[in-house]
Amino acid sequence: MPDRSQAKKPKGRQKRKYKMRVSGGLVKQLGLQMYAGAVPAIAELVSNAWDAMSRSVWIEIPLDRTLSPQDQIVVTDDGHGMTYSESNASYLLIGRDRRAAEGDFSRPYGDLPPRKLQSRKGIGKLAGFGIANRVEVRTVARREISHFAMDYDDIVRSGKFVDKGGYNPEPLKEDGKLTKERPGTKITLSELKITRAIGTEQFRTSMARRFTVLSDEFRVFINGILLRREEFPFEFRFPETSGTREAADIPGAGQIHWWVGFSRKPIPDEDARGIVVYARGKMAQTPWFFGLSGGAWGQHGMQYMTGEVEADFLDQTDGQDLIATDRGTVRWEDPLASPLKEWGLKKVRALLDQWTEKREEKRVKSPTVVKYLALADTLPDRERRVFRSFVSRVCAIPQIDQDREDRDIVDDLVEFGFNALTNRHFFEVLRQLSAASPDHQQALKEILSEWNVVEAILTAQQVKGRVEIIRKFREMVEHNVLERDMQDYVVEHKWLIDPTWEMLKREESCDNWLAEKFGIPKGKSEPGRKIPDFYCLGDSRVVHIVDLKRPGESTREEHLDQIRKYVEYIRQRLKTASTDPRHTRAAEGLLVVGTIRPEDSEYVETLRKTAIYVREWTHLLSVAEELHREFLVVVKSRAAEDPRIKALDASTETEITTLGGK
């Protein structure tokens, strides 16, 4: 090998210099890409306020309406603010590691003790560019105002400013003025890039879930209303007491604190399902299930599950940076983080198992189920065993959710199963026959026994027919048939959507109201003509407006707007048509689609609160399949040894076994 240290430099050639340059496009990657969406962008500004030792933060944001570029979002805090030199040397220095420069804690301020700093990467000041083109900073410190603005388009238009030594924010009119104002910082986001309406409840819930440090010493107000971290009521919680956490030691990592809750009904907002991981009081991992995808550990139960884990060891100042830039994920493959992932995976599996067991126990203890189990004790051994087996299986079906506040669907199914097995009406007839002449009792009993078998056969055949209807329904869903075909099929078989809809009738007057209001042709379509994409069903109390989309179609904002407008108009017409306001019929909406997009979950939840529901075709299919498979098993058990039932078994056994197996 040649000795490079002894190599002579060529004469007349100067030593070359290398230069690293940063393009303005980096701001695009670190701002727009990392903080897309109102919640993550504004949450980063709140985090900066925490580090600035603020006691209060005020967020002013337009909610519940469509946004325009003329709107503004303002975040104001009462922290220590920044001087001109601090603004230049610290705030405007992209990538500055504050912890490395100043230590693990902030400096004391007023009567507040030092806080663990949340910032680390030095790019949080770019968060505003995720939702706005212009970021205006007005900060007060030591009685002086520093006032300047940064323009996204100017920064990312090209990288030429780098060659000149940097980008120069625009000084504004109050810059450099003296003031008697208290210290603090005000960030104004304008020329907004977002337009979709932000729901109040969704925004507050998502913001509250970003932090665990909200307290009397760090308050956040949204449009003047204090933001609180509140748990909604859970059906089951671990540990049981609301607001408490359980400690756990993670070998090779450190101690964590956690809690998990299961709601009574599926959590409608998919972003709220799962477990959030926090470090230093700030979200480090968006809700997830530690890599569990479902299957044997209760995939259905994930729809009910939410929780939190506090793991400060994931963000140690003197350790590796394990948290992604957008505060959305953790580098779980790292040796320090992977033990927590393994712990979480085991814990989620165990809790899903416990949820299944507790839910079954609770259902079995409901007054209705207890009542019919007690009645079943008076039945012959075979019927009693069949009924108890049926109750156990129905109570264990996770897809059956509570339908009303006062009664569970399981209660209805148990009552149905008992009546199907015993037929209480004919027990009353039998009681009356017992008072008849002894000469006639035996013959009448034989007749009733034969009737019981015949009724079982007829009922089994009816349910068998429904199995075929469900099978066809599944094929239509899988083959993405047209809305018109799905509508015709579901109108004919209303129980596919809801078993209680069997007796509803078509509300042609409501159909006509909608057709006239929205200019939709009536009746069957002709080539090139638009057909009605809705139909109305009702009884004496409620009108249901049903809008069916193709099974392969996802939600779109215009779909949701459309069903909302339909329902609002029908409610208006029903109110004006009623002669007695006390007996005005209600109106509810149902939109059925192939897939509910995650970005529409907020809108879907808003509609649900107004009795307008959005369902996926696969959900309707799975519920229909499960219920009718159980019904047929119970009904056939009423006369299992009869040759006619056995003949029915021979033709349906394979069908029942495979129903829903795809």
RONUKE-423926 format. One record per residue: residue in one letter; x, z, y of N, C-alpha, C, O in turn. Coordinates in steps of 0.2 Angstrom, whole numbers, plus 5000, padded with zeros to 4 digits. Layout:
AXZYXZYXZYXZY/...
//
This chain:
M500450004994500050005000500450005006500950045007/P500349965011500749965017500650025021500050055021/D501150045025501050105029500750085036501150055040/R500050095037499750075043499950115049499950085054/S500150175048500350215053501050185057501150195063/Q501350145053502050115056501850045059502350015061/A501250025058501149955060501149945067500949995071/K501549895070501649885077501049845080500749805077/K500849875086500349835090500549775092501149765095/P500149715092500349655094500449665102500149695106/K501049635104501149635111500649595115500449545113/G500549625121500049595126499349595124498949565128/R499149635119498449645117498249715119498649765116/Q497749725123497549795124497149825118496849785114/K497049895118496649925113495949915114495649925119/R495649885108494949875109494449935109494649985106/K493849925113493449985113492749965110492549905111/Y492450005106491849995103491250035107491450085110/K490650005108490150045112489550045108489249985106/M489150095107488550105104488050095110488050135115/R487550055109487050055114486350065111486250055105/V485850095115485250105113484750065116484650065122/S484350025113483849985116483250015118483050075115/G482849995123482250025125481750025120481250065120/G481849975115481349975109481350035105480850055101/L481850085106481850145102481250185105481050225101/V481150185111480550225113479950205110479450245109/K479850135108479250115105479250145098478650165096/Q479750145095479750175088479650255088479350275084/L479950285093479950365093479250385097479050445096/G478950345101478350365104477750335101477350375098/L477650265102477050235099476950245092476450255089/Q477550235088477450235081477450305078477050315073/M477750355081477850425078477150465080477050505077/Y476850445086476350495088475750455090475350465095/A475550405085474950365086474350415085474350445080/G473850415090473350455089473350515094473850535096/A472750535097472750585102472950645099473350685103/V472750665093472950735091473750745091473950795093/P474050705087474750715086475150705093475650745094/A474950665097475250655104475150715108475650745111/I474550745109474450795113474650865110474950905114/A474650865103474950925100475650935102475950995102/E476050875102476750885104476850915111477350945112/L476450895116476450925122476350995122476551035126/V475851015118475651085118476251125115476451185117/S476651095110477251125107477751135112478051185112/N477851085117478351095122478151145127478551185129/A477451155128477251215132477451285129477551335132/W477351285122477551345119478251365120478451415121/D478751315119479451325120479551345127480051375129/A479151315132479251335139478951405141478951425147/M478751445136478551515137477851515141477751565144/S477451465140476851465143476351515139476451535133/R475951545143475451595141474751555140474451575135/S474651505144474051465143474251385144474651375148/V473851345140473851275141473151245142472751265138/W473151205147472451175148472451105147472851065149/I472051075142471951005140471350985143470751005142/E471350925147470850895150470750825147471250785148/I470250815143470250745139469450725139469050765138/P469350665140468650635139468450635132468850615127/L467950665130467650675123466950645122466550645127/D466850625116466150605114465950545118465350525119/R466450505120466250435123466850385123467350405122/T466650325123467150275123467650285129467450295135/L468350275127468850285133468950215136468950165133/S469250215142469450155145470150165148470350225149/P470450115150471150125153471150165159471650185161/Q470550165162470550205169470550285168470650325172/D470350305161470350375160471050405160471550365159/Q471050465160471650505160471650565156471050595155/I472150585153472250645149472750685152473350665153/V472550755154473050795157473150855153472750895151/V473850875153474050935149474450975154474950955156/T474151035156474451085161474651145157474251175153/D475251175159475451245156475751285162475851265168/D475751355160476051395165476651425163476851485164/G477051385160477751405158478251405164478051405169/H478851415162479451415167479551355171479951355176/G479251295169479351235173480151215172480551245168/M480251165176480951135176481151115183480751095187/T481851125184482051105191482251035190482251005185/Y482451005196482750935196483250925191483250875187/S483750975191484350965187484150975180484450935175/E483651015178483451025171483050965169483150945163/S482650935173482350875171482750825169482650785164/N483350815173483750765172484250775166484350735161/A484450835165484950855160484650865153484950855148/S484050895154483750915147483150875145483150835140/Y482650865150481950835148482050765147481850735142/L482450725151482550655151483150635147483250575146/L483450685143483950665138483650655131483450705128/I483550595129483250585123483650605117484250585117/G483350645112483750665106484150725107484550745103/R484050765113484350825114484150885109483550895109/D484550915106484450965101484451035105484951055106/R483851055107483851115112484051175108484451215111/R483951175102484151235098484951245098485251295098/A485251185097485951185096486251205103486751235103/A485951185109486151195115486051265118486451295121/E485451295116485251355119485151415114485051465116/G485151395107485051445102484351445099483951395101/D484251485094483651485090482951505094482451485092/F483051545099482551575103482551555110483051535113/S481951555113481851535120482151595124482151655121/R482251595131482451645135481751685137481251655137/P481851755138481251795139480951765146481251735150/Y480251775147479951745153479351795155478951805151/G479451825161478951875162478951935158479451955156/D478351945155478252005150478251975143478152015138/L478351915142478351885135479051895132479551875135/P479051915126479651915122479851845120479451795120/P480551835118480751775116480351745111480151785106/R480351675110479951645105480451595101480951575103/K480251595094480651545090480451475093479851455093/L480951435095480851375097480651325092480851325086/Q480151285094479851235089480151165090480251135085/S480451155096480751085096481451085093481751135093/R481651025091482251015088482550945089483150945090/K482150895088482450825088482550795095482850755096/G482150825100482250805107481850745109482150705113/I481350725105480950665107480250685108479850635109/G480050745108479350765110479150735116478550725117/K479550725121479350705128479150635128478750605132/L479250595122479050525121478350525118478050475117/A478050585116477450585112476850555116476450515113/G476850555123476350535127476250455126475750425127/F476850425125476850345124476450325118476350265117/G476250375114475950355108475150335110474850295106/I474950355115474250345117474150325124473650305126/A474750315128474650295135475250255137475850265134/N475150215142475750175145476150205150476650185152/R475750255153476150285159476050365158475550395156/V476650395159476750465158476950495165477550485167/E476550535168476750565174476950645173476550675170/V477450665176477750735175477750765182478050745186/R477350825183477450865189477550935187477150965184/T478150955188478451025186478651065192479051035196/V478551125192478751175197479151225194479051255189/A479751235197480251285196480651305202480851265206/R480751375203481051395209480851375215481251355220/R480151365216479751345222479951275224479751255229/E480151235219480251165220479851115215479851135210/I479651065218479251015214479650955212480050925216/S479650945205479950885203479450845200479050865196/H479350785203478750735202479050665200479250635205/F478850645194479150575193478650545187478250585184/A478750485186478350445181478750405177479250375179/M478550395171478850345166478350295164477850305162/D478650235164478150175162478350145156478950125155/Y477950145151478150115144478350045144478850025141/D477950005148478149935148478849925151479149875148/D478949955156479649945159480149965154480749935154/I480050015150480550045146480649995140481249975138/V480149965137480249925131480249855132480349815127/R480149835138480149765140480849725137480849675135/S481349765138482049735136482449795136482349855137/G483049785133483549835133484049835138484549875138/K483949795143484449785148484649845152485249855155/F484149885153484249945157484849995154485150035157/V484949985147485450025144486150005147486550055148/D486249945148486949925151487049955158487649955160/K486549965161486649995168486650075168486650105173/G486650095162486750175162486150215160486150275160/G485550175160484950215158484350195162484350145166/Y483750215160483150205163483050255169483150315168/N482750225174482650275180481850285181481550235184/P481650335179480950355181480750345188481250355192/E480150335190479950325197479750395200479350425198/P480150415205480050475209479350465213479150415215/L478950515212478250515215478250555222478750585224/K477650555225477650575232477850645233478050665239/E477650695228477850765229478550785227478750845228/D478950735225479550755222480050785227480150755233/G480350835226480750875230480450915235480850955239/K479850925236479450965241479551035238479551055232/L479551085243479451155242478751175241478351145245/T478651225237477951245236477951325235478451355233/K477351355236477251425234476851425227476651485225/E476751375224476451375218476851415212477451415213/R476451435207476851475202477151415197476951365197/P477651435194477951385189477451355184476951385183/G477651295182477251265177477351195177477751165181/T477051165172477151085171476451055170476051085166/K476450995173475750955172475950885169476350855173/I475750865164475850805161475250765161474650785159/T475250705165474650665165474750595162475250555163/L474350585157474350515153473850475156473250485156/S474050415158473550365160473750295157474150285154/E473350245159473350175156473250185149473750165145/L472750225146472750235139472650175135472350125137/K472950185129472950135124472450145119472250095115/I472050205119471550215114470850205117470850215123/T470450185114469750165116469150205112468650225115/R469250215106468750245102468550315104469050355106/A467950325104467750395106468050455102468050445096/I468250505105468550565101467950615101467750645106/G467750635095467250685094467550755096468050775094/T467150795100467350855102467550905096468050935096/E467050905091467250955085467850935081468250975080/Q467850865080468450845076469150855080469550875077/F469150845086469750855090469950925090470550945090/R469450975092469651045092469851065085470351105085/T469551045080469751065073470451045071470851085069/S470550985073471250955071471750985075472350995073/M471650995082472151035086472251105084472851125083/A471751135082471851205080472251205073472551255072/R472151155069472551155063473251135063473651145059/R473451115069474151095070474551155071475151155071/F474251215073474651275075474451335072473851345071/T474851385071474651455068474851505074474751565073/V475151485080475351525085474851545090474951575095/L474251515089473651525094473551605094473351625089/S473551635100473451705100473251725108473251675112/D473251785109473151815116473751795120473651795126/E474351785117474951775121475051695121475551675125/F474651655118474751585118474051555117473851545112/R473751535123473051515123473051445125473351425129/V472551405121472451335123471751325124471351345121/F471651295130470951275132470851205132471251165134/I470251175129470151105129469451095133468951125132/N469551065139469051055144468751125146468151135146/G469151175147468951235149468751285144468551345145/I468651265137468451305132469051325127469451285125/L469051395126469651415122469651395115469151385112/L470251365113470351345106470451405102470951445103/R470051415096470151465092470251435085470051385083/R470651475081470751455074470251495070470351565069/E469751465067469251495064469151465057469151405056/E469051505052468951485045468151475045467751515046/F467951415042467251405041467151445034467551455030/P466451455033466351495027466551465020466351405020/F466851495016467051465009466551495004466351555004/E466451454999466151474993466651524989466451574986/F467251504989467751544985468351534989468551484992/R468751594990469351594994469851634990469751684987/F470551614991471051654987471651664993471851614995/P471751724994471451784992470751784995470551755000/E470351834993469651834995469451855002469051815005/T469851895005469651915012469851865017470351845017/S469351845021469451795026470051825031470051875033/G470451775033470951785038471651815035472151825038/T471551835028472151865025472551805021472351755020/R473251825020473651775017474051815011474051875011/E474251785006474651815001475351785001475451735002/A475851835000476551815000476751794993476451814988/A477251754993477551724987478251714988478451684994/D478751734984479451714984479551654980479451644975/I479951604984480151544981480851544979481251554984/P481051544973481751554971482151504974482051444974/G482751524977483151474980482951454987483351414990/A482451474990482151454996482051515001482351525006/G481451544999481351605003480551625002480251604997/Q480351665007479651695006479151645010479351625015/I478551635007478051605010477451645010477351695007/H476951625014476251655015475751605014475851555017/W475251615010474751555009474051585008473951645007/W473551535009472851555007472551485006472751435008/V472051485001471651425000470951434999470751494996/G470551395002469851405001469451344999469651284999/F468851354995468451304993467751304996467451354996/S467551254999466951245003466351244998466451224992/R465751255000465151244996464951174994464751164989/K465151134999465051064998465651025000466151055003/P465750964997466350924999466450925006466050915010/I467150925008467350925015467250855017467650805014/P466850835022466750765024467350735027467450675026/D467750765030468350745034468950745029469150795027/E469150685026469650685022470350715024470750735021/D470450705031471050735034471050805034471550845035/A470450845033470450915032470550935025470550995024/R470450895020470550915013471350925012471750885014/G471450975008472150985006472451045010472151075013/I473151055008473451115011473951095016474451045015/V473951125022474451115027475051155026474951215025/V475651135027476251175027476451175034476551135038/Y476651245036476851255043477551285043477851315038/A477951275048478651305049478651325057478551275061/R478851385058478851405065478151405069478151385075/G477651405065476951405068476751335070476251335073/K477051285067476851215069476851175063477251185058/M476351125062476251085056476951055055477251015059/A477151055048477651025046477450965041477850915040/Q476950975037476650935032475950925033475550985033/T475650865034474950865035474650875028474950885023/P473950895028473650915022473750875016473750805016/W473950905010474150865004474050914998473850974999/F474150894992474050934986474650934982474650944976/F475250934986475950944983476050894977476350904973/G475750834978475850774974475450774968475450724964/L474950814968474450814962473950754964473650754969/S473750714959473350654960472650664957472250624958/G472550724953471950734950471950734943472450764940/G471450704939471450704932471250764929470650794931/A471550794924471350854920471250914924470950964922/W471550914930471550984934470950974939471051014944/G470550934939469950934943469950894949469950924955/Q470050824948470050784954469550794959469550794965/H468950804956468350814960468450874965468150874971/G468750934962468850994966469250984972469151024977/M469650934973470050924979469650904985469850914990/Q469050884984468550864989468350934993468050924999/Y468450984990468151054992468751094995468651144998/M469351074994469951114994470251115001470451055003/T470451165004470851165010471251235010471051275007/G471751235014472251295014472851285018472951235022/E473251335018473851335023474451375019474351415015/V475051345020475651385018476151385024476251335027/E476351445025476851455030477551465027477651515023/A477951425029478651415026479151405031479351345032/D479351455034479851445040480551425037480951395041/F480751435031481351415029481451345029482051315028/L480951305030480951235030481251205036481451145037/D481251255041481551225048482051285051481951315056/Q482551285047483151335049483551295054483851245053/T483751325060484151295065484851285062485151225064/D485151325058485751315055485751275049486251265045/G485151245047485151215041484951135042484951115047/Q484851105036484651035037484051025040483551065039/D483950965043483250955046482850915041482950865039/L482350955038481950935033481250905035480850885030/I481150905041480450885043480450825047480950805051/A480050775045480050705048479850715055479550755058/T480050655059479950655066479250665068479150695073/D478750635064478050645067477750705065477150715065/R478150755062477850815059477350805054476850855054/G477350755051476850745046477050755038476650765034/T477750755037477950755030478650795030478950805035/V478750825024479350855023479750815018479550785014/R480450825019480850795014480850835007481350875006/W480350825003480250864998480750854992480850894988/E481150804992481650794987482350834989482750844984/D482350864995482950904996482950974992482350994991/P483550994990483551054985483251114988482951164985/L483151124995482851184998482151174998481751224997/A481851114998481151104999480851094992480251114991/S481151064987480851044981480551104977480051094974/P480851164977480551224974479851244977479451264973/L479751234983479151244986478651194983478051204982/K478851134983478351074980478151094973477651084971/E478651114969478551134962478051194962477551194958/W478151244966477651304966476951274968476451294965/G476951234973476351214976475951174971475351184970/L476251134967475951094962475651134957475051124954/K475951184954475751234949475151274952474651284949/K475251294959474651334962474051294963473451324961/V474051234965473451194966473151184959472551184959/R473551164954473251154947472851224945472251224943/A473151284946472851344944472251354948471751384945/L472251344954471651364958471051314957470551334957/L471251254955470651204954470351224947469751224946/D470751254942470451274936470051334938469451344935/Q470251384942469851444944469251424947468751454946/W469251374952468651344955468151324951467551344951/T468351284945467851264940467551314937466951314936/E467951364935467651424931467251464936466651484933/K467451484942467051524946466351484948465851514948/R466351424949465751384950465251384945464651394946/E465551374939465051384933464751444932464151454931/E465251504933464951574933464451584938463851614936/K464551554944464051564949463351534948462851564949/R463451474945462851434944462451464938461751474938/V462751494933462451524927462051584930461551604927/K462351624935462051684937461451674943461151724945/S461351604944460751594949460151624946460051614940/P459651644951459051674948458651624944458351644939/T458651564946458251514942458551504935458151504930/V459251494935459551484928459451544924459251544918/V459551604927459451674923458651674920458551694915/K458251654924457551654922457351614916457051634912/Y457651544916457551504911457951524905457751504899/L458551554906458851574900458551624896458551634890/A458251674900457851724897457251694894457051724888/L456851644897456351614893456551584887456151584882/A457151554887457451524881457551564875457551544869/D457651634877457751684871457151684867457151714861/T456551664869455951674865455851614861455351604857/L456251564862456151494858456451504851456851554850/P456351464846456651454840457351444841457651424846/D457751464835458551464836458751394838459251394842/R458551344835458751274836458651254844459151234847/E458051264846457851254853458351294858458551274863/R458351364856458751404860459451384861459751384866/R459751364855460451334855460551274859461051264863/V460051224859460151164862460051174870460451154874/F459651224872459551234879460151264882460351254887/R460351314878460951354881461551304882461951304886/S461651264877462151214877462051164883462551144887/F461451144884461251104890461451134896461751104901/V461251204897461351234903462151244905462351234910/S462551254899463251264900463551204903463951204907/R463351144900463651084902463451064909463851034912/V462751074910462551054917462951094922463151074928/C462951164921463351204926464051184927464351204932/A464351154922465051134922465151064925465751054926/I464651034927464750964930464950974937464550994941/P465550954939465750964946465450914951465450934957/Q465250854948464950814953464250824956464050794960/I463950874953463350904955463450954961463651004959/D463250934967463350974972462651004974462150984973/Q462751054978462151094981461751044985462051024990/D461051034984460750994988460351024994460350994999/R460151084994459851114999460151185000460451214996/E459951215006460251285007459951335002460251385001/D459351325000458951374996458951364989458751404985/R459151304987459151294979459651234978459751194981/D459951244972460451204969460151154965459651164962/I460451094965460151034960460251064953459751044949/V460751104952460751124945460151164943459851164937/D459851204948459151234946458651194944458251204939/D458651134948458151084946458251054939457751044935/L458851044938459051014931458851064925458651044920/V459051124926458851174921458151184920457851184914/E457751184926457051184925456751124921456351124917/F457051064923456851004920456951004912456550984908/G457651024911457751034904457351074900457151064894/F457151134903456751184899456051154898455751154892/N455751114903455151084902455151034897454651024894/A455650994897455750934893455750964886455550934881/L456051014885456151044878455551084875455351084869/T455151114880454551154878453951124880453451144876/N453851094885453251064888452751124889452351134884/R452851154894452451214895451651204896451251244894/H451451144898450751124898450451124891449851154891/F450851104886450451104880450551164876450151184872/F451051214879450951284876450351314879450051354875/E450151294885449551324887448951304883448451334882/V448951234881448451204877448451244870447851264868/L449051254868449051284861448751364862448451384857/R448851394867448651464868447851454868447551504865/Q447551404871446851404871446551384864446051414862/L446951344861446751324854446751384849446351394844/S447151434851447251494846446551534846446451574842/A446151524851445551554852444951514848444351544848/A445151454846444651414843444551434835444851484833/S444051404832443851414825444451414821444851364821/P444551454816445151454811445151384807445651364805/D444551364806444451294802444851234806445051194802/H444851244812445151184816445851194818446151144820/Q446151254818446751274820447351224817447751204821/Q447351224810447851194807447951114809448451084810/A447351084809447351014810447551004818447950954819/L447351044822447551034829448251044830448551014834/K448551094826449251104827449651044825450151034827/E449451014819449750954817449750904822450250864823/I449150894825449050844830449550854836449950804838/L449650914838450050934844450750924842451150904846/S450950944835451650934833451850854833452350834835/E451350814831451450744831451550714838451950674840/W451050744843451150724850451850744853452050704857/N452050804851452750824853453250774851453750754855/V453250744845453750694843453650634847454150604849/V453050614847452850544851453150554858453450504861/E452950614861453150614868453950614869454250584873/A454250644864455050644864455250574863455750554867/I454950534859455150464858455050424865455550394867/L454450434867454350394874454750414879455050374883/T454950484880455350504885456050474884456450454889/A456250484878456950454876457050384877457550364880/Q456450344876456550274877456550254885456850214887/Q456150304889456150294896456850304899457150264903/V457150354896457850374899458350324896458850304900/K458250294890458650244887458650184892459150144893/G458050164894457950114898458250124905458550074908/R458250184907458650194913459450184912459750164917/V459650204906460350194905460550124906461050104908/E460050074903460250004904460249984911460649944914/I459750014915459750004923460350024926460649984930/I460650084924461250104927461850064925462250044929/R461850034919462349994916462349924920462949904923/K461749904922461749844926461949854933462349814936/F461749914935461949944942462749944943463049924948/R463049964937463749974938464149904938464549894941/E463849854934464049784934464049754941464449724944/M463449774945463349744951463849774956464149734960/V464049834955464549864960465149834958465549824963/E465349834952466049804950466149734952466649714954/H465549694953465649624954465449604962465449554964/N465349664966465349654973464749604975464849554978/V464149614972463649574973463349574980463549624984/L462949524983462749524989462249584991461949614987/E462249594998461849655000461049634998460749684996/R460849574998460149564997460049574989459449604988/D460449564985460349574978460349654976459949684973/M460849684980460849764979460249794982459949844979/Q460049764987459449794990458849794986458449834985/D458749734983458149714979458149764973457649794971/Y458749774970458849814964458749884965458349924961/V458949914971458949984972458249994975457950054973/V457849954978457149964980456749974974456250014974/E456849934969456449934963456649994959456250024955/H457250024959457450084956457750134961458350144961/K457250164964457450204970457850274967458250304971/W457750294961458050354959458750344958459150394957/L459050284958459750274958460150304964460650334964/I459750304970460050344976459850414976460350454977/D459250434974459050504974458450514969457950484970/P458550554964458050564959457350584963456850574960/T457350614969456750644972456450584976455850594978/W456750524976456450464979455950424975455650374977/E455850444969455450404964454750394967454450344966/M454450444970453750434973453750404980453150404983/L454250394983454250364990453950294990454050254985/K453650274995453350204996453750175001454050205006/R453650105001453950065006453550075013452950065013/E453950085018453650095025453750025028454150015032/E453249985027453249915030453149915038453449875041/S452749965040452749975048453349985051453549955056/C453750035048454450045051454949985050455349975054/D454849945044455249885044455049835049455549815052/N454449835051454249785056454449815063454649775067/W454449875064454749905071455449885072455649865077/L455849895067456549875067456649805068457149785072/A456349765064456349695065456249665072456549625074/E455649695074455449675081455949695086456149655091/K456249755086456649785091457349755091457649735096/F457649735085458249715084458349635083458849605081/G457749605083457749535083457949505076458249455075/I457749545070457849525064457349485060456749515060/P457349425057456849395054456549435048456949475045/K455949425047455549465042455549425036455649365035/G455449465030455349435024456049405021456549425023/K455949365016456549335012456949285016456649255021/S457549285015457949235020457949165017457749155011/E458049125022458149055020458849035021459249075025/P459148975019459848965020459948965027459648935031/G460548995029460748995036460449045040460649055046/R459949085038459549135042459849205040459949215034/K459849245045459949315043459449355040458849345042/I459549395035459049435032459049505034459549525037/P458549545034458549615036459049645031459049645025/D459449695034459949725031459749795030460149845028/F459149815030458849875030458149875026457849825025/Y457949935024457249945022457050015023457550065023/C456450035023456250105025455750125019455350095017/L455950185017455550225012455250285015455650315019/G454750315013454450375016453950405012453650375007/D453750465014453150505012452850535018452950505023/S452450585017452050615022452550655027452350665033/R453150665025453550705029454150665032454350685038/V454450625029455150595031455150515030454850495025/V455450485034455550415033456350405032456650425036/H456550365027457250355026457350285028457050235025/I457850275032458050205034458750195030459250225031/V458750145025459250135021459550065022459250015023/D460250065023460650005025461150005019461650045019/L461149945015461549935010462049885011461849825013/K462749895011463249845012463549825005463349865000/R463849775005464149754998464649804995464949834999/P464649814989465049864986465849854988466149904988/G466049794989466749784991466849794998467449785000/E466349805002466449815009466549885012466249935009/S467049895016467249955019466849965025466549925028/T466850035027466450045034466750015040467350005040/R466349995044466649965051466250005056465650025055/E466550005062466150045067465550015069465050055071/E465449955068464749925070464249935065463649945066/H464449945058464049975053463750045055463150055055/L464150085057463950155059463550155065463050195066/D463750115070463350105076462650085074462150105077/Q462550035070461950005068461450055065460850055067/I461650085060461250135056461050195061460450215061/R461450215066461250265071460750235075460250275077/K460850175078460350145082459650135078459150145081/Y459650115072459050105068458650175068458050175069/V459050225066458750295065458450325072457950345072/E458850315077458650345084458050305086457550335089/Y457950235085457350205087456750225083456250235086/I456850235076456250255072456050325074455450335074/R456450365076456250435078455850425084455350465085/Q456050385089455750375095455050355094454550375096/R454950305089454350275088453850325084453250325086/L454150355079453750405076453450465081452950485080/K453850485085453650535090453150505095452650545096/T453150445097452650425101452050405097451450405100/A452050385091451550375087451150435084450550425082/S451450495084451050555082450550575087450750585093/T449950595085449450625089449550695090449350735094/D449950725085450050805085450850815085451150805079/P451150825090451950835090452150885085452750885083/R451750935083451950985077452050945071452350975066/H451750895070451750855063452050795063451950745059/T452550785068452850715069453350715063453750755061/R453350655059453750645053454450635056454650615061/A454950665051455650655053455950585050455550555047/A456450575053456850505051457550525049457950555053/E457750495043458450505041458750435039458350395038/G459450435039459750375038460250375032460550425031/L460350325029460750315023461150245024460850195023/L461850255024462250185024462650195018462950245017/V462550145014462950145007463450085008463250025009/V464150105007464650055007465150055001465050104997/G465550015001466050014995466550074996466750114992/T466850075002467350125004467250155011467150115016/I467350215012467350245018468050255021468450285018/R468250215026468950215028469050285032468650315035/P469750305031469950365033469850375041469650425044/E469950315044469850315052469150325054469050335060/D468650315049467950325051467650395049467050405051/S468050435046467850495044467550545049467050575048/E467850535055467650575061466950555063466450595064/Y466850485063466150465065465650475060465050495061/V465850475053465450485048465150555048464550575047/E465650605050465450675050464950685056464450725055/T465050655062464650655067463950635065463450665067/L463850585062463250555060462850605055462250615055/R463250635050462950675045462650735048462050755046/K462850765054462550815057461950795061461550845062/T461750735061461150715064460650685058460250645060/A460850705052460450675046460450605045460050575043/I461050575046461250505045461850505040462350535042/Y461750485034462250495029462550435027462250375027/V463250435025463650375023463850395016464250445015/R463750355011463950365004464250305001464150245004/E464650314996465050254993464650234987464350284983/W464650174985464250154979464450194973464050204968/T465150204972465450234966465150304965465050324960/H465050334971464750404971464050404968463850444963/L463650354970462950354968462950334960462550364956/L463450294958463450274951463650334947463350344941/S464150364949464450424944463850474943463850504938/V463550494949463050544948462450524943462250564939/A462250464944461650434940461850434933461450454928/E462450414931462750404924462750474921462450484916/E463050524925463150594922462450624920462350654915/L461950624925461350654924460950624918460650664914/H460850564918460450534913460750534906460450534901/R461450534905461750544899461550614896461350624890/E461550664901461350734898460650734897460450774892/F460250704901459450704900459350684893458950704889/L459650624891459450594885459650634879459250634874/V460150664879460450714874459850764873459750784867/V459650794878459150854878458550834875458250864871/V458250774878457650754876457550734868457150754865/K458150704866458150684859458150744854457950744848/S458450794857458550854853457850894851457850934846/R457350874854456650904853456350884846455950924843/A456550824844456350804837456950774833456850714831/A457450804833458050774830458050744823458350694822/E457650774819457550754812457050704811457050674805/D456650694816456150644815456450574814456950554817/P456250534809456550464807456550424813456950384815/R455950424817455950384823456450394829456750354832/I456650464829457150484834457850464831458250444835/K457950464824458550444821458650374822459150344824/A458050334822458150264823458350244830458750204832/L458050284835458250274842458950294843459350264847/D459250354839459950374839460350314837460850304841/A460150284832460650224829460750174834461250144834/S460250154839460350104843460650124850460850084854/T460650194851460850214858461550264857461750274863/E461750284851462250324851462950304855463250334858/T463050244853463650214856463550204864464050214867/E462950184866462850174873462950244877463250244882/I462650294874462650364877463450384877463650414882/T463750374872464450394872464950364877465350394880/T464750294878465150254882464950254889465250224894/L464350274891464050274898464550304902464650364901/G464750274908465150304913465850304910466250334914/G466050274905466750274902467150234906467850244905/K466950184909467450134913467750174918468150144922/
//
